[in-house]
Structure formats: C-alpha cells, structure tokens
Amino acid sequence: MSFINYLSREINCKIVYYGPGLCGKTTNLQHIYNRTNPDAKGKMISLATETERTLFFDFLPLEIGEIRGFKTRFHLYTVPGQVFYDASRKLILKGVDGVVFVADSQMLRAEANSESMDNLRTNLAEQGYNLDTIPYVIQYNKRDMPNISPVEELRQMLNTGNVPEYGAVATTGEGVFETLKSIAKLVLTELKRGAAR
Amino acid sequence: MASPQMVMYEEEFAQVQAVTNRLVQDANARVVFVIDKNGQLISASGDTRDIDTTSLASLTAGTIAATGGIAQLLREQEFATQYHEGVRQNVHIQVVSGRVILVVIFDNRTSLGLVRLRVKRATEHLTRIFEMVMAKAQDPFRNSPFSEITDDDIDNLFND
C-alpha cells in the first residue's frame, strides 16, 4: 500500500524480496546499498542472527527521483527465507506494492524454489493479494554457480505467469539493478492504472 | 488491492502535526512520531536531529507487526500499547484506531504516568483525523497525483 504525502510531496512504496533460504535476497539489497549515491539512500537495517541469517527482515529506503514534483521513494524489504520463519514472512508482506521472487538457480534448490513460491502465493492470498495481479518479477540468481538449471527449466517451473524475469549474480551485482528497475516501474505503472480506474 | 492507499493532504497533515507538537509540550517528551502500520513515517515533532526517522518508522512497524502476530496466536486482540524502558530514554508506543502508531520518546524530565495521560488525549484526536483521511482515500472522485502521470514520466525516472 503506497503512501502519498501532499505536504512533503512524497510517494512511498513497499517492495518485498521473497525466496528460499540463502537464495541471495539480502545480497541483492547489500549490492543496491553499496552502489547507490549516499544522497539517495537511507541506512540499511538487517535484523539477522549471529550467523548472518535474516531473522526478521532487512530494510533499505531508496529515493529514485521525482515524478511531477513528487519525490519517489521505495522501501525495500527482504523476508527470512528459512521455512520455520513463516509467521514473520506473512507480517512483512502487509501493505506490499510489489514483489521480487529471488530463485536459487542451483539444481539442488529446485524444490526449495517451488515451495517458497507456493508459500508466497498462499501468504499473499492471506493478506488479500493475488500473485497473478500484483506487480511481480522473478530473478534467477546465482547464475555463476556450477550445477545450475537452465533458465528455460526454471521458467517452466516458476514463471508460469510469464512475468518479467532476470538472470543474476547478486554477489557481483549482475542483474540486480535490472530487477529493481523492472519492479519499480511495474509498481508505478500499477499505481497510475489504479488512479485512472 | 488489499487495503486502500493512504493519501495525506495538507489539511490533515497540519492537524496531525498540531497534535504531535502539542504532545511533545504537554508530555515534556523528547520526540513524538506518527507512523503508518506499514512502516511509513507520517509526522515527527520535537528534537529529531539525531534520529534516523525512516529506520525508526520501519522498525516500530516491525515490532507492532510482531506483537500483533503474538496476539493472534494467543487469540488476543492487538496489544495496543507497548513500553520500552532504557537507561536514559524510554519509548511509549500506542496503536491508534488500528491504523497508525503513535511513538513517544522521553527521558527523566517527565514520567510514564504523564506520558500515558497525554497519549490518551492525543489518541482521541488522531483517531478522528485518521477517520477523515481514510474516508477521503476511499472517495473515488478525488484526484490522485498518479492520474496526471504519464508512461513517459515513469520511463524518464529510469533513464540513466
């Protein structure tokens, strides 16, 4: 749910990075944080365990520019990927404007990807959203690893809705900004469509 | 869409700001914030210079969401009030009309009793204001800034 403030002329939107444990959601945000002009970003917050696994969420506020005099800000969140943190994942999806599903391209993680996507669909539905209608893109991460599934196979398994998709290596930043730009654009287009209704 | 978009117009913003300004004075608080339950900062009053307000908003919404989750597990209604006691500073958090969060940060220049009393009055005012905000947001004839935005405007934002 976006928030529009006429006095400060700001539009704030919420994007959630979703996906199985260790797929690279936090790494996506870290790369965005490291490569963004200091004026355009706030502090990145990571609520993580001592072993750097996400416990609750990562948070990164990002300003991407002005549209018709309105500062446009995106609040990026990640969810904890590990299966047993489902209650936390549901909370973070509240008020979401767009979702990035980060898939792990390694063959061994095929099942974890599918489970996480089913979980995303279910948790969104519980909040009253539909994955088929909400702004949504998929990123196939870890394209640099050995033993990865071909993109066509991942597409067949995960991208049945034919949404925008990107190959990525989040550790080097490949595909990270392409993914972000794509979801940000979809979110703004959806808000514009909503206003025209 | 699961919940209506929140749009804050100048008139209501000024009213919210007046309530929070007054609360800073009446409760002798350091800072007062109003935050949307999704983690967006709506207004801030008092000495906010050394505070990362965006992060504070997101984390406060996170704690309210987490305790809301606990309440649900216990089949309890929301825990509408929270209090965190520190060595030098304390934080009083109040959910207002199930929609926004009122945060008061205070030190030993005041007392929890006084903060609670003043928060109660401010909550009543804020409830009325946010009822108006949500009623306006649901008015289909009211213009959204997005109705004037073109596809080119969106594209231009992403041109390197």
Contacts between the chains, C-beta under 8 A, distances in Angstrom:
chain1	res1	chain2	res2	distance
A	1	B	1	7.3
A	1	B	2	7.3
A	1	B	3	5.1
A	1	B	4	7.4
A	1	B	5	5.8
A	1	B	6	6.6
A	1	B	38	5.8
A	2	B	5	5.4
A	2	B	6	7.8
A	3	B	5	7.5
A	3	B	6	4.9
A	3	B	7	7.9
A	3	B	8	7.3
A	3	B	36	5.8
A	3	B	38	7.3
A	3	B	40	4.2
A	3	B	42	7.8
A	4	B	5	6.8
A	4	B	6	7.3
A	4	B	7	4.6
A	4	B	8	6.8
A	4	B	144	7.1
A	4	B	145	6.3
A	5	B	8	4.6
A	5	B	13	6.9
A	5	B	42	7.5
A	6	B	7	7.2
A	6	B	8	6.3
A	6	B	9	5.0
A	6	B	10	5.5
A	6	B	13	7.2
A	6	B	145	7.8
A	7	B	8	6.9
A	7	B	9	7.8
A	7	B	10	4.8
A	7	B	13	4.4
A	7	B	14	7.6
A	11	B	145	7.2
A	12	B	40	4.9
A	14	B	38	6.2
A	14	B	39	7.4
A	42	B	52	6.8
A	42	B	54	4.6
A	42	B	55	6.5
A	43	B	52	5.5
A	43	B	54	7.7
A	43	B	55	5.2
A	45	B	55	5.4
A	45	B	58	6.8
A	45	B	59	6.8
A	47	B	62	7.4
A	56	B	62	6.2
A	56	B	66	7.2
A	57	B	62	6.6
A	59	B	39	7.8
A	59	B	55	7.1
A	59	B	58	4.8
A	59	B	59	7.8
A	61	B	54	4.8
A	61	B	55	7.8
A	61	B	58	7.6
A	64	B	157	6.1
A	64	B	158	7.8
A	65	B	157	4.8
A	66	B	157	8.0
A	67	B	149	5.7
A	67	B	153	5.0
A	67	B	154	7.0
A	67	B	157	6.0
A	68	B	145	6.5
A	68	B	148	6.2
A	68	B	149	5.8
A	68	B	153	6.2
A	70	B	145	5.7
A	72	B	157	6.7
A	75	B	39	6.5
A	75	B	40	7.4
A	75	B	58	6.8
A	87	B	69	5.3
A	87	B	73	8.0
A	88	B	66	7.5
A	88	B	69	7.8
A	90	B	69	7.6
A	91	B	62	7.6
A	91	B	65	4.0
A	91	B	66	6.5
A	91	B	68	7.5
A	91	B	69	5.7
A	92	B	65	7.7
A	94	B	37	7.4
A	94	B	38	6.2
A	94	B	65	6.5
A	95	B	2	7.9
A	95	B	3	6.7
A	95	B	36	7.9
A	95	B	37	7.3
A	95	B	38	3.2
A	95	B	39	7.7
A	127	B	2	5.3
A	128	B	1	8.0
A	128	B	2	3.3
A	128	B	3	7.4
A	129	B	1	7.9
A	129	B	2	5.3
A	181	B	158	5.1
A	184	B	157	8.0
A	184	B	158	7.3
A	185	B	154	6.0
A	185	B	155	7.8
A	185	B	157	8.0
A	185	B	158	6.1
A	188	B	146	8.0
A	188	B	149	7.6
A	188	B	154	4.8
A	188	B	157	7.5
A	189	B	151	7.2
A	189	B	154	6.1
A	191	B	5	7.8
A	191	B	144	7.8
A	191	B	146	4.9
A	192	B	146	4.6
A	192	B	147	7.7
A	192	B	149	5.3
A	192	B	151	7.7
A	192	B	154	7.1
A	194	B	1	6.9
A	194	B	5	7.3
A	194	B	144	7.5
A	194	B	146	7.0
A	195	B	143	7.9
A	195	B	144	3.8
A	195	B	145	7.7
A	195	B	146	3.6
A	195	B	147	4.2
A	195	B	149	7.8
A	196	B	146	7.9
A	196	B	147	6.1
